[in-house]
Amino acid sequence: MKPVNIVHLFPELLNLYGDGGNVMALRRRCEWRGIPVQVSEVGMGDAMDFAHADIVFIGGGADREQLIVKDAMMGHKAELQSYVADGGVLLAVCGGYQFLGHRYVMGEESVEGLGIVDMETVRGEGRLIGNAVIESDIASMPIVGFENHGGRTTLGSGVKPLGRVLGATHGNNGEDGLEGVHQGNLVGTYLHGPLLPKNPQVADYLIARALERRGDSCELAPLDDAVENEANRVMASRLGVL
């Protein structure tokens, strides 16, 4: 089997709240199963080639970091759109998630988005902060994480969210009860933590979709996730969900 190629975009800037741990979780869960894996980090000024990518990850960053990387991101807009349209697996968190839409309006500044998802983000008054838990159809357990964002994201009509908020979770905008987006093999979310170590079912969902896309067996050998599941359970319990 050829290695699963994980492409990590702009890790030097988009790595808020340990988001790079998502890449570590994907790599380890492949390695523990004997699935060959490699990580390709793409920094500012580096060439991007998604022809051999199996999973693309875009982490979070504050408004300042998003303004720094926006031109480099938009320079590969067509390639990223084609990758996702071809069923490419992509995980985007917070700032990376906001890039998926048409635009992110920050007061008088407007950052063009990739236009991959019909959604728009506008910076609101104050921030939506706190531990969070959502219910999603890609995992049988609640998905837990930490959200801290000033942007309010609104999904277009018919766009599927990653899930629905539980407890005191804010979600995309604090109003409609939705969190993130799930479109084909694309997952976008505001949840940091990092997300995947406490949500192994989400990590395995992404790995399985990547293997399925290239025609390999997507039946993953079970792992001992007792520690990961307990971390998930404790967080959900603290938020009054369990």
N, C-alpha and C positions, 0 to 999 in steps of 0.2 A: 504494500500500500504506500502511495506517495504521501509525504507529510501534509498534515493540515496546516495551511499557511494563514496565520493570523496577522493582519496588517493593522498596526497601531498608528493612527494619525496624530502628529504633533504632540508627542508625549511630553516634550519639554515645556509646553504651555497649557495644554488641556489635560490637567491631572489633579483636579480639585478634589479634596477629601479622599485622597488615595484611590482615585478611579482606576489607576494603573493596576490595582489589585484584581480588577476584572480580567485582564489579560493573563495575569498569573494563575487565576483560578481555571480559566479555559485550558491553559497549557498543562497544568498539573493534572486536571481530570482526564486529559488525553493521555498523558504519560502514565498515569496509574493504570490505564487500561491497555497499555502497550501500543497505543496509536501514535505513530510518528507525528511530530509537530514542530513547527518553526515559527518564530515571531519576527516580523519585519517592521522595524520602526521607521516611520517616514517623518522627517523633520522639516523645518522651514527651508525651502530651497532645494529639497530633494525631489527627484523624479518619482512619480507615482505610476505604478503599473498594476491594474486590478485584474489583468488577464489570468493570473494564477492565484488570486486571493480566494480564500474560502470563508473567512470571517473578517470583517472590517470593524474596528472599534474606534469611536470618537468620544473622548472624555469631556468633562466639564471644565469650564473656565469662567472667571469673572468677566464683566463687560469689557474691561481693559484688554484681557487676553483675546477675547473674541474679535475686537477691533484689530488686533495685531495679525491674527491669522486669516481674517476674512478674505483678503485678496488672494492668498495662496489657496484657500479652500475654493473660492469661486473659479480659480484658474483650472480646476479639475471638475467643474460642475457637470460637464457632459459625460465624463468618464464615470463619475459616481452615479449619475442618473441611469446610465446604461447598465452598470453593474447591478443595481437594485432591480431594474426592469427585467434583467436576466435571471432573477431569483437569488441574487447574491445575499448572503447573510450579513446583516449590519446591526450592531448595537451602538446606540448613541445615548449619552447621559447628559442631562442638564444643558449646558451650553452647546454641546454637540447635538443634542435633541432639538434645540431651538434653530440650529442651522438647517434642519431638514425641511422647514417650511418656506413660505414665500419671502418673509422678511421678519426682522426683529426691530421694532421701533423703540428707540431709547430716547424719549423726549424729542429733541430736534435732530438727533442722529438716527438714521435708518440703515440697518445692515441687511444687505441682500442675502436671501437664503438659497439653498440648493434647489428648491421647488420640487423635491421628491415627494413630499406629503402636502396635501391641501390643508394647510394650517397657517396661522399667523400668531406672532407673539408681540405683545405690547408691554413695556415696563410700567408697572403700576405703582401706587403709593405704598410704601412699606414693603416688607418681605414676608413670604410664606415660609415659615421655618418650623421644623420639628421632626421627630421620629414619625414614620409613616408606615401604613400597611394597606395593601390593596388586595382585592379578589380578582383573579385573572384565569382565563381558560387555558393558559399554557402551563399552569402548575396546580397541583391538587392542594398544596399548602398555600397559606397566604404569602404574598410577596412583601418583604419588609425592607426598610431602608431609611434614609435621612434626606429630607428636602430642605433647601434653603435657596429660594429664588425670588427675584423681583419681577421677573417676567410672568405675564399671564398669557397662557397659550389657549387658543380656541381652535378646535378641529373643525374642518369643513363638514358639510352635510354628508352623511354616509361613511365618514372616515371612522375606522374602528379603533377605540382606545385600547391600551394595554389592559386596563381593568377599571374597576370602580373602587372608590375610596371607602375605607372602613374607619370607624372611630373618628378621631379629630383630624384625620389627614386632610391636607388642603388639595392636593392633586394639581391638575393643569392650571387652574385659575381660582380655586377656592369657592367656586360657585356651582358648577354643573355636575360635580360628583365624579368626574372622569379623571383618569391619570394615564399619561403616556399615550403611545400609539403602537398599534400592531398591524402592519401592512405587509402581507406576503411573508417574506423571511426577514423583514425589518422590524426591530423593536427600538422604540425611543421612550425615555422615561426621565423624570426629574430625580429619581432615587439614587442617592450616593450610598456609601457605607463602608467599603465598596459593595456594590449590589450582589455580585455573584457568589462570593464566599458564604453568605447567609441564605442564599437562595439557589441551592445546587440544582434544583429541577429546571430553573431558568437557564443555567449554564448548559445542562445536558440537552435542553431543547435546541439551543443554538448549535451545539456540536452535531446533534443528530440531523438537523436541517442542512448543515454544511456537507455532511457525508452523503445524505440523500441526493443533494443537488448534483454531485459529481458521480453518482451511480454506485457508491460504496454502500455496504450494509450499514443501516442506521440503528440497528439494535445494539444498544450500549450495554456492556457488562455492568451489573450493579456494583456500587461501591459502598463502603461502610461510611454512611453520612450521619452517624449518631451525633457527632459534635456539631456539624453544620445545622442539622435539624433542631438540636437543642437551642442553638443561638437564635434560630428563627422562632422557635416556640416561646422563648423567654421574651423576645421583643414584642411578639404579637400579644402575649399575656399582659405585658406592662401597659400596652395600649388598650387593654380591655376587650380584645377581640376574642380570645379563647376563654 
